[in-house]
Amino acid sequence: MEIAHSPQILFGSVMHKRFFERVNQFTYKIYYLCLPLSCLQNPPRFKYLKFNTFGALSFYNKDHGARDGGNLQGWARGVLKQHKIDYANGEIVLITMPRVFGYVFNPVSFWYCYDKEKKLRVVICEVNNTFGESHSYICTPETREEITKDIVLQGEKVFHVSPFMQREGGYEFRFTDMKDKMAVWIDYFDVQKNKKLVTAVSGDLTPMSDKSLAKAFWGYPFITFKAIFLIHWQAIKLVFKKIKYVPKPEQLNTRVTTILKTKDKA
């Protein structure tokens, strides 16, 4: 199936599982907007979704990239150029949650960067924490090969996300392409290489339309409020499980880092 570089919606779920010091796991239904950046120059018109203006669902440029409301494609191309990545020269698709009645919290958004042959070459993981900070990890194989589900990308954790985990250790990322389905896996390892947390986002893709947006809005009401509520609810559960609280360190000056190392295949 050819990659559809037109607006889509990902209907799926998010799963988190913490392995120690206490096991804690949860899964919840979610949806993401999948927006080719080229379409944002002249945004499509929908009943439920508005661009850079208030609506039941809305998308604002200022929620991403440089956070200045500027051109997002320009920001992404600039980041790729700064890191000497010239092979992701095709469409860029931003996969993110919308604002719901003006409110948004995106734990992570994914920028899928393709080449001219529509092969996935780079994924920018834009991570936000509940302290109003953000950091972007540029994930691309050091071999410059196409990203497939069998490619495991490893890199250092440099951004504080959870108040119950240290800013240390590293991640392993895996991605599938955007066809009829899509999935992302992010595993966190501590400095002793113990797998401490696994996160997965997966689901089915459907073309964006007034009908599918209505399904998202009514079928998953107040999804962004739900996301932030669940984050705090899980934090309360961890407190009762006597997991040690980790004070937030000062954020590092670097706001973008690269994940380049490819894990050796077994």
C-alpha positions as CSV (number, residue, x, y, z in Angstrom):
1,M,0.0,0.0,0.0
2,E,1.4,3.4,-1.0
3,I,2.1,5.8,1.8
4,A,-0.7,8.3,1.9
5,H,0.8,11.8,2.4
6,S,-2.6,13.3,3.1
7,P,-4.1,14.0,6.6
8,Q,-5.0,10.9,8.5
9,I,-6.1,10.0,12.1
10,L,-4.4,7.2,14.1
11,F,-7.0,5.4,16.3
12,G,-5.2,3.2,18.8
13,S,-3.8,2.9,22.3
14,V,-0.9,3.9,24.5
15,M,0.7,1.3,26.8
16,H,3.2,1.9,29.6
17,K,4.7,-0.8,31.8
18,R,7.2,-0.2,34.5
19,F,9.2,-3.3,35.7
20,F,10.8,-2.2,38.9
21,E,11.2,-1.2,41.7
22,R,7.4,-2.1,41.5
23,V,5.5,-3.3,38.5
24,N,3.0,-0.7,37.2
25,Q,1.1,-1.0,33.9
26,F,-1.7,0.9,32.2
27,T,-3.2,1.1,28.7
28,Y,-5.6,3.7,27.4
29,K,-7.3,4.5,24.1
30,I,-6.1,7.5,22.2
31,Y,-6.1,9.1,18.8
32,Y,-3.5,11.2,17.0
33,L,-3.7,13.6,14.1
34,C,-1.3,12.8,11.2
35,L,-0.6,16.0,9.4
36,P,1.7,16.3,6.4
37,L,3.5,19.6,6.9
38,S,3.0,20.5,3.2
39,C,-0.8,20.7,3.9
40,L,-0.3,23.3,6.6
41,Q,0.6,25.9,4.0
42,N,-3.0,25.9,3.0
43,P,-4.8,23.9,5.7
44,P,-7.8,21.8,4.7
45,R,-11.2,22.8,6.1
46,F,-13.1,20.6,8.5
47,K,-16.1,21.0,10.7
48,Y,-14.5,19.8,13.9
49,L,-10.8,20.7,13.4
50,K,-9.5,24.2,13.1
51,F,-5.9,25.4,12.4
52,N,-4.3,28.1,14.5
53,T,-7.7,29.2,15.8
54,F,-10.1,28.0,18.5
55,G,-12.3,25.0,17.8
56,A,-13.7,21.9,19.4
57,L,-10.5,20.3,18.0
58,S,-7.6,22.6,16.9
59,F,-4.0,22.4,15.8
60,Y,-1.6,25.3,16.6
61,N,1.8,25.8,15.1
62,K,3.0,27.3,18.4
63,D,2.6,24.0,20.2
64,H,5.5,22.5,18.3
65,G,9.0,23.1,17.0
66,A,10.3,26.5,18.1
67,R,7.0,27.2,19.9
68,D,6.9,30.6,18.2
69,G,3.9,29.9,15.9
70,G,6.2,29.9,12.8
71,N,6.5,27.6,9.9
72,L,6.9,24.1,11.2
73,Q,8.3,22.7,8.0
74,G,11.0,25.4,8.1
75,W,11.8,24.4,11.7
76,A,12.1,20.7,10.9
77,R,14.2,21.2,7.8
78,G,16.5,23.5,9.8
79,V,17.0,20.9,12.5
80,L,17.8,18.2,9.9
81,K,20.2,20.6,8.1
82,Q,21.9,21.5,11.4
83,H,22.5,17.8,12.1
84,K,23.8,17.2,8.5
85,I,20.9,15.1,7.5
86,D,20.3,15.6,3.8
87,Y,18.7,12.3,2.9
88,A,15.2,13.0,4.5
89,N,14.3,15.3,1.6
90,G,10.6,14.3,1.1
91,E,7.4,14.8,3.0
92,I,7.4,15.3,6.8
93,V,4.3,14.1,8.7
94,L,3.6,15.3,12.2
95,I,1.8,12.8,14.4
96,T,0.4,14.6,17.4
97,M,-2.7,15.1,19.7
98,P,-4.9,18.1,19.0
99,R,-6.1,20.8,21.4
100,V,-9.6,20.0,22.8
101,F,-11.5,23.2,23.5
102,G,-8.2,24.9,23.6
103,Y,-6.3,22.5,26.0
104,V,-3.5,20.3,24.9
105,F,-0.8,18.1,26.5
106,N,1.3,16.1,24.2
107,P,3.6,13.7,26.1
108,V,5.3,12.9,22.7
109,S,4.8,13.9,19.1
110,F,6.4,12.1,16.2
111,W,7.8,13.8,13.0
112,Y,8.1,11.2,10.3
113,C,10.6,12.4,7.8
114,Y,10.7,10.7,4.3
115,D,12.9,10.8,1.3
116,K,11.8,11.5,-2.3
117,E,11.0,7.7,-2.7
118,K,8.6,7.8,0.3
119,K,11.0,5.8,2.4
120,L,11.0,6.6,6.1
121,R,14.5,7.9,7.0
122,V,14.2,10.0,10.2
123,V,11.8,10.2,13.1
124,I,12.0,13.3,15.4
125,C,10.5,12.4,18.8
126,E,9.3,15.7,20.4
127,V,8.9,15.0,24.1
128,N,7.2,17.2,26.6
129,N,7.1,16.9,30.4
130,T,4.6,18.3,32.9
131,F,7.0,21.1,33.9
132,G,6.5,22.9,30.6
133,E,9.8,21.7,29.1
134,S,10.4,19.9,25.8
135,H,13.2,18.1,24.0
136,S,13.5,16.5,20.6
137,Y,15.4,13.2,19.8
138,I,16.4,12.8,16.2
139,C,16.2,9.1,15.4
140,T,18.0,7.9,12.3
141,P,20.3,4.9,11.6
142,E,24.0,5.7,11.5
143,T,24.1,3.6,8.4
144,R,21.5,5.9,6.7
145,E,19.4,3.0,5.8
146,E,15.6,3.0,5.7
147,I,13.8,2.8,9.0
148,T,11.8,-0.4,9.4
149,K,10.3,-2.2,12.4
150,D,13.5,-4.3,12.6
151,I,15.8,-1.3,13.1
152,V,16.5,-0.6,16.8
153,L,17.9,2.8,17.5
154,Q,19.8,3.4,20.8
155,G,20.7,6.6,22.5
156,E,21.2,8.4,25.8
157,K,18.4,9.8,27.9
158,V,19.1,13.5,28.4
159,F,15.6,14.9,29.2
160,H,13.8,14.6,32.6
161,V,10.3,13.2,32.0
162,S,9.1,11.3,35.1
163,P,9.6,12.4,38.7
164,F,10.0,8.7,39.5
165,M,13.0,8.0,37.2
166,Q,16.5,9.5,37.1
167,R,17.7,11.4,34.0
168,E,20.2,8.7,33.1
169,G,20.5,5.5,31.2
170,G,19.2,5.2,27.6
171,Y,16.4,4.4,25.2
172,E,15.8,2.0,22.4
173,F,13.4,3.2,19.7
174,R,11.5,1.2,17.0
175,F,9.1,2.5,14.4
176,T,6.9,1.1,11.8
177,D,6.0,3.1,8.6
178,M,2.6,4.8,8.1
179,K,0.6,2.4,6.0
180,D,-2.8,1.1,7.1
181,K,-1.4,0.6,10.6
182,M,1.4,2.3,12.7
183,A,3.4,1.5,15.8
184,V,6.1,3.1,17.9
185,W,8.0,1.3,20.7
186,I,10.2,3.1,23.2
187,D,12.1,1.1,25.9
188,Y,14.0,2.7,28.7
189,F,17.1,1.1,30.4
190,D,18.9,2.3,33.5
191,V,22.6,2.7,33.7
192,Q,23.0,-1.0,34.6
193,K,21.3,-1.9,31.3
194,N,18.2,-3.2,33.1
195,K,14.9,-2.6,31.2
196,K,12.9,-0.4,33.4
197,L,10.0,0.9,31.3
198,V,8.4,0.0,28.0
199,T,6.0,2.3,26.1
200,A,4.1,1.5,22.9
201,V,1.8,3.6,20.7
202,S,-0.1,1.6,18.1
203,G,-3.2,1.7,16.0
204,D,-5.0,1.9,12.7
205,L,-4.8,4.8,10.3
206,T,-7.9,6.2,8.6
207,P,-8.2,9.2,6.2
208,M,-9.1,12.5,7.9
209,S,-12.6,13.6,7.2
210,D,-15.5,15.3,8.9
211,K,-16.8,11.8,9.7
212,S,-13.5,10.5,11.2
213,L,-13.0,13.7,13.1
214,A,-16.5,13.4,14.6
215,K,-15.6,9.8,15.6
216,A,-12.5,11.1,17.3
217,F,-14.2,14.0,19.1
218,W,-17.3,12.1,20.3
219,G,-15.7,8.6,20.7
220,Y,-12.7,9.9,22.8
221,P,-14.1,12.9,24.6
222,F,-11.7,15.4,26.2
223,I,-8.7,13.1,25.3
224,T,-6.0,15.7,26.2
225,F,-7.6,16.2,29.7
226,K,-7.7,12.5,30.1
227,A,-4.0,12.2,29.2
228,I,-2.9,14.7,31.9
229,F,-5.3,13.2,34.4
230,L,-3.9,9.7,33.8
231,I,-0.3,10.9,34.2
232,H,-1.1,12.3,37.6
233,W,-3.2,9.3,38.6
234,Q,-0.4,7.0,37.8
235,A,2.0,9.2,39.8
236,I,-0.4,8.9,42.8
237,K,-0.3,5.1,42.4
238,L,3.5,5.1,42.4
239,V,3.6,7.2,45.6
240,F,1.4,4.6,47.3
241,K,3.7,1.9,45.9
242,K,6.5,3.7,47.7
243,I,8.5,4.5,44.6
244,K,11.2,7.1,45.4
245,Y,10.5,10.7,44.2
246,V,13.2,12.2,42.0
247,P,13.5,16.0,42.1
248,K,13.6,17.7,38.7
249,P,17.1,18.5,37.6
250,E,17.8,21.7,35.7
251,Q,17.1,21.2,32.0
252,L,20.2,20.8,29.8
253,N,20.9,23.7,27.3
254,T,20.7,21.3,24.3
255,R,17.1,21.0,23.1
256,V,17.8,18.6,20.3
257,T,20.0,15.4,20.3
258,T,20.5,12.6,17.9
259,I,19.8,8.9,18.4
260,L,22.1,7.3,15.8
261,K,23.5,4.0,17.1
262,T,21.8,0.9,15.5
263,K,21.5,-2.1,17.8
264,D,23.3,-5.2,16.4
265,K,20.8,-7.7,15.0
266,A,20.7,-11.1,16.7
